[in-house]
């Protein structure tokens, strides 16, 4: 029996070097699954509006992909890139844009901050909760 490369504790996957790359990949995969569900709800005839899809993304998908962010995030490209792919896919859905449209323009149009900014905000809010409590 081969030992596992990661250990899961309280929903966070720890590896031996504490790089958390496996955790980010798993979180991005969970985000992709949630986005697939949103795609089914975004039917153009009887589906949700863009406002409701945006709220659904911010309320359900972002907390899922940023779970444990204060623990694992150091804003490296290897950590942020898979999460940016998930957000970019949602932004196409929200804005009904072409795939060549820059992510920055889609984020402005959909009023969704970049995932890097959202993770930094999440870390700051967590630090405030820890200091107040």
Secondary structure, 3 states (H helix, E strand, C coil): CCCCCEEEECCEEEECCCCCHHHHHHHHHHHHHHHHHHHHHCCCCCCCCHHHHHHHHHHHHHHHHCCCHHHHCCCCHHHHHHHHHHHHHHHHHHHCCCCCCCHHHHHHHHCCCCHHHHHHHHHHHHHHHHHHC
